[in-house]
Amino acid sequence: MENKDGHIAVIGCKRCGKCNNVCSQGALYRVDGITRVDYSKCTLCMKCVKACPNKALVYIE
């Protein structure tokens, strides 16, 4: 894992679920179809950010 001090933010989720399929840590979950991040599980691998076709997941420092 790279050393990062930020977090993943979900902004404007379109409910496609593609990000949920790539998280190997189980850090993503859905509430009413919208993706949320469990920060206690997230390792900031950025797979979800890269997988989101709508750019709804972003890394914020």
Secondary structure, DSSP 8 states (H G I E B T S, - for coil): ------EEEE-S--S--TTTTT-TT--EEEETTEEEE-TTT-----HHHHH-TT--EEEE-
